[in-house]
Each structure stands twice: as structure tokens, then as C-alpha cells.
């Protein structure tokens, strides 16, 4: 009986620890396109975990053998809309290169040129990781 | 030092070009031989003896090589793309890239195959040409006038 009491206490303590590990503020930021403000954003994990099959978010950098590198970012939403921007600005490209696995990506694009006006990368404990 | 190397490279290319146009200076006497060759002269630039050379293509190739070497030797602050005209290869790649964009505007689609073609062309364009093609392609995508056929990179 005494052994059972200890086992119960250990399980209770474990449950408390596990429960604590999953606590904390969480947020899901799906792929979003604001055509009025030419703003697009989404958290990589949330977009990946979206129930639809259209949502996507990505940034990448193309570096030619000669000349400037070009950075590109794009967001596709659940409705099938897609927007993107490109840049050769070294500062913006450095920001793009800092993207982590589950970062939030946000950018403003110039409607006339397609240039990236700005790019924001945010790594945050509140963002969900990518599931399979 | 870099400029000296570039100048020598340009001079060498000029002399080479001049030889093909028949206006090169007479070589030093020590290098002249009057003996009849016992065998065909060695091929130049990989050409078989007696083969015809496309002079225009050769001139374009030499010009491209010299321009690329000059660009590589100039410091980034010299903005070489603004100093030198595009090479024939850059012009061709840019034209082909613009054609891809024009086609996608008429089909309202951007296929993976078009992306792969542009991927290869981009490496042959200069900075301004790359920007020009992307500026022609991205705004219609953002207006949803061109739909991407498949997920993944644009090019």
C-alpha cells in the first residue's frame, strides 16, 4: 500500500512536469495576403499545418556567379492567391537568410515593381512547429 | 595592378582580333619562317586545318570574354554593369527571359518548365537584366493575372 502511494505521487509529479512543458502562450498565424496594403505574412509552422492544400510561404536567395544576389519571398493563401517580392538589397537578403524553421515571415511588396519594400522575420516561442 | 592585367588582357584580345582581320602588326623577323611546312599547320582554337571561322561569332566571343574579365577585375563600387554594354550572351538570355514572361502573360500560367528555363537564363544575365525580367513577371503574379502551376521556387 505504501509502495502504491509512492507510485501515485511520482506519476502525479510527472504529470505536473509534462503539463507544464506544454503550457505557454501559443498562436497560429496562417498565410495571409492583404492586397490593400500589399502585405503578406504567415508563420512557417502554421502555414505548413494548415488544413488546406494551397497555403504556402517561402523565401530563398539566388546568388549568381557574377553580380548581386537576389532574394525572393512569396505567400500563397488558402483561397489560391499568391504574391511575392524580390530584392537585391543586401540588408533585406541578410534578414531573409536569418529565417529559422518555424519563423514568421512578413513582407511588404511594391505593386508596380514587385520589389520587397521590407521583410520581417520573427522567431517566437508562441509559433507552432511544423508537423508532418 | 588589376588594371594593368586587364589592360594587357584587352590588348592581347585586340591583337588577336586584329590578326583575324588582317591588320595585326608584322611579327618579329625571328618568328617568321619561309620554309614550306611538311605537314598542315597546327589548328588554332580547336579548328581543323582549312576550316572556316565565323568571324562575327568569334568577335562576339572575344568581346564577351574581355568584358567579363574587365567586370571581374573592377571593384564593386565601379558598378561595371553601368560602364559596359551587355554582352551578346547576356542580350540573348535577357531576350529569352522576356519571351518567357510574355508567353506566361498570354497563357496566364507560370509552369515549372518555364521556371527551370528562367533558372538557367538568370545566370547568363547581368544584374539589371535580372531585375528587368523579375519586374515584368512578379507584378502580374501579384495581381493574380499569372498563376503558378506548381509550388516551389519561381525559377
Interface residues (C-beta under 8 A of the other chain):
Chain A: X38 X56 X58 X60 X62 X64 X65 X66 X67 X68 X70 X72 X74 X76 X80 X81 X82 X83 X84 X85 X86 X88 X109 X111 X112 X113 X114 X115
Chain B: X68 X71 X72 X81 X122 X123 X126 X127 X130 X131 X134 X135 X137 X138 X139 X141 X142 X143 X144 X147 X148 X151 X153 X154 X155
